[in-house]
Each structure stands twice: as structure tokens, then as C-alpha cells.
């Protein structure tokens, strides 16, 4: 995913040998243009990053005496298993909304099955005087998306029009090249 590519790119530039294990068949996450993904992967490969695409991590094991880590991965195409040996393991498996223990149920708001807060097109929750934006609602978890939602939400509360075109919210992967 995006976070793994970003952090792997940094560690590679700092001199580490990096192998990225990705469930998808391409780099850059969901929604990336395939031509961009292929070019991006070629660029990162030239920088020394290795890729295990269409693969998933099954387990990892730390040898306490040597400090070595063994990572068992599996191809999702043919279920072939492989072991990777490494000194460090960084697991980047995405993000989740942080909505537990906020007391939502006590005010009458029920999160969906993924922990997100359902809102209408004005960012109102099921309680009309409570609004939600950003990472706790549906959509990409991007700071600039949340910022736009916050501005538009407050403008709506003040009586202005409420409209956001999510197709115009940019996405970026912070690597070299960016």
C-alpha cells in the first residue's frame, strides 16, 4: 500500500535493502492509474526496492538469539509459500477510523460495521446537531480531504452551500519521485 511504499522508499534511500510485500498486483494502492503504477514501480526498482506483488504475509518469527526475522509469505495466484529473512520488519496494513470509546452510542450515533460514522451530504450524523468529517467518515483518510470537509461543513452550518467533489481531491505518494 501507499504507506509501505512511502516508508520503504525512505529506508531504501537511507541504505537499507527493502522488499515490499503487496497483496495487490501493482504498487500505489487502490485507484492508482495502471500506467502510473507501472512507471512508478520501474522507478522504485531502479532505486533498489524489491517487490513481491500479489502476495500476503502469513506469519513472522523472531529468533531471539540472533535477532533475525523470518517472514512467511504466500502468492495469492498459486498459493506458493516463500520465506524472507530480514533484520527488521515494518508492517503497514492500512488505517482505521478511531471511533471506539468516543461515547457515540450514548448520544445516539451508531458507527457502521467498519467503525465509520455515517453522515449525510451536509456531514450531519444521525443526531442533526452533531457533525463528522475526515478519517471517521467514509472516504480516503487524507488530511487535505478532512480539511476541505471541515471548511465545507462549517460553511454549511453557517447557511452556505455544501458541495465537495471527491474526484478533485488529489492523492499523493510521498517518495522520490513523488
C-alpha positions as CSV (number, residue, x, y, z in Angstrom):
1,X,0.0,0.0,0.0
2,X,0.9,3.7,-0.1
3,X,2.3,3.9,3.5
4,X,4.5,0.9,2.9
5,X,5.9,2.3,-0.3
6,X,6.5,5.7,1.3
7,X,8.3,4.3,4.3
8,X,10.1,1.6,2.2
9,X,11.3,4.4,-0.1
10,X,12.8,6.3,2.8
11,X,14.6,3.3,4.3
12,X,15.9,2.4,0.9
13,X,17.4,5.9,0.4
14,X,19.0,5.6,3.8
15,X,20.8,2.4,2.6
16,X,18.6,-0.4,3.7
17,X,17.7,-3.3,1.4
18,X,13.9,-3.2,1.2
19,X,11.4,-5.8,0.0
20,X,7.8,-4.8,-0.2
21,X,5.1,-7.4,0.1
22,X,1.9,-6.2,-1.6
23,X,-1.5,-8.0,-1.8
24,X,-2.4,-6.1,-4.9
25,X,-0.9,-6.9,-8.3
26,X,0.6,-3.4,-8.5
27,X,2.2,-0.7,-6.4
28,X,0.5,2.6,-5.3
29,X,-2.7,1.3,-3.7
30,X,-6.3,1.2,-4.9
31,X,-7.4,3.7,-7.5
32,X,-4.0,4.5,-9.0
33,X,-3.7,4.7,-12.7
34,X,-2.1,1.5,-14.0
35,X,0.3,3.3,-16.4
36,X,1.5,5.4,-13.5
37,X,1.7,2.3,-11.2
38,X,4.0,0.5,-13.8
39,X,6.2,3.5,-14.3
40,X,6.4,4.2,-10.5
41,X,7.4,0.5,-9.8
42,X,10.1,0.7,-12.5
43,X,11.5,3.8,-10.9
44,X,11.5,2.3,-7.4
45,X,13.0,-0.9,-8.7
46,X,15.9,1.1,-10.2
47,X,16.4,2.6,-6.8
48,X,16.9,-0.9,-5.3
49,X,13.4,-1.7,-3.9
50,X,12.2,-5.3,-4.5
51,X,8.6,-6.2,-4.8
52,X,6.6,-9.4,-4.0
53,X,3.3,-8.5,-5.7
54,X,0.1,-10.5,-5.3
55,X,1.5,-11.9,-2.1
56,X,0.4,-11.9,1.5
57,X,2.2,-12.3,4.8
58,X,1.2,-15.4,6.7
59,X,3.5,-15.1,9.7
60,X,6.7,-13.8,11.1
61,X,9.1,-15.2,13.6
62,X,11.8,-13.6,15.6
63,X,14.9,-15.6,16.5
64,X,15.7,-14.2,19.9
65,X,19.3,-15.4,19.9
66,X,20.3,-13.9,16.5
67,X,17.7,-11.2,16.2
68,X,16.9,-12.4,12.7
69,X,13.3,-12.3,11.5
70,X,11.8,-14.9,9.2
71,X,8.7,-13.8,7.3
72,X,6.5,-16.4,5.6
73,X,4.7,-15.1,2.5
74,X,2.3,-16.7,0.1
75,X,1.4,-15.9,-3.5
76,X,-2.3,-15.3,-3.9
77,X,-2.0,-16.6,-7.5
78,X,-0.7,-20.1,-6.8
79,X,-0.5,-20.3,-3.0
80,X,3.2,-21.0,-3.2
81,X,4.9,-20.1,0.1
82,X,8.3,-18.5,0.5
83,X,10.4,-17.3,3.4
84,X,12.1,-13.9,3.6
85,X,14.9,-13.3,6.1
86,X,15.3,-9.8,7.4
87,X,16.8,-7.7,10.2
88,X,13.7,-5.5,10.6
89,X,10.1,-5.9,9.7
90,X,7.7,-3.0,9.2
91,X,4.0,-3.8,8.9
92,X,1.8,-1.3,7.1
93,X,-1.7,-2.6,6.8
94,X,-3.8,0.5,6.4
95,X,-5.7,2.7,8.7
96,X,-9.0,2.5,10.6
97,X,-11.2,5.2,12.0
98,X,-10.6,6.0,15.6
99,X,-14.1,6.0,16.9
100,X,-14.2,3.5,19.7
101,X,-14.7,4.8,23.2
102,X,-15.9,8.2,22.0
103,X,-19.3,7.6,23.6
104,X,-21.1,7.8,20.2
105,X,-23.8,5.3,21.3
106,X,-24.5,7.4,24.4
107,X,-25.6,10.3,22.2
108,X,-27.5,8.1,19.7
109,X,-24.8,7.6,16.9
110,X,-24.1,4.1,15.7
111,X,-20.9,3.5,13.7
112,X,-21.1,1.3,10.6
113,X,-19.5,-2.2,10.5
114,X,-16.1,-0.6,9.8
115,X,-16.3,1.9,12.7
116,X,-17.1,4.9,10.5
117,X,-19.7,7.4,11.4
118,X,-22.5,7.7,8.8
119,X,-23.2,11.2,7.7
120,X,-25.5,12.9,5.2
121,X,-24.4,15.2,2.4
122,X,-24.1,18.1,5.0
123,X,-21.8,16.0,7.2
124,X,-24.6,15.6,9.8
125,X,-24.8,12.4,11.8
126,X,-28.0,10.7,12.8
127,X,-28.1,13.4,15.5
128,X,-28.7,16.6,13.5
129,X,-26.6,18.8,15.8
130,X,-23.5,16.6,15.6
131,X,-21.3,16.6,12.5
132,X,-18.4,14.4,11.5
133,X,-15.6,14.8,8.9
134,X,-12.3,13.3,8.0
135,X,-10.9,9.9,8.9
136,X,-14.0,8.9,10.9
137,X,-16.4,9.0,7.9
138,X,-16.4,7.2,4.6
139,X,-13.7,8.0,2.0
140,X,-9.9,8.2,1.8
141,X,-8.1,9.0,5.0
142,X,-6.2,12.1,3.8
143,X,-5.5,15.2,5.9
144,X,-6.3,17.6,3.0
145,X,-9.6,15.8,2.4
146,X,-10.5,16.3,6.1
147,X,-9.5,20.0,5.9
148,X,-11.8,20.6,2.9
149,X,-14.6,18.7,4.6
150,X,-14.2,20.8,7.7
151,X,-14.4,24.1,5.8
152,X,-17.4,23.0,3.8
153,X,-19.1,21.6,6.8
154,X,-18.7,24.9,8.8
155,X,-19.8,26.9,5.7
156,X,-22.9,24.7,5.6
157,X,-23.7,25.2,9.3
158,X,-23.5,28.9,8.6
159,X,-26.1,28.6,5.8
160,X,-23.8,28.3,2.8
161,X,-23.9,25.6,0.1
162,X,-22.4,22.3,0.9
163,X,-20.7,20.5,-2.0
164,X,-17.4,18.6,-2.3
165,X,-16.3,16.9,-5.5
166,X,-14.1,14.0,-4.2
167,X,-12.8,13.4,-7.7
168,X,-11.0,16.7,-7.3
169,X,-9.3,15.7,-4.0
170,X,-5.7,14.9,-5.0
171,X,-3.8,11.8,-3.9
172,X,-0.1,11.7,-3.5
173,X,2.6,9.2,-2.6
174,X,5.5,10.7,-0.7
175,X,8.5,9.0,-2.3
176,X,11.3,10.0,-4.6
177,X,10.0,10.7,-7.2
178,X,6.8,12.0,-5.6
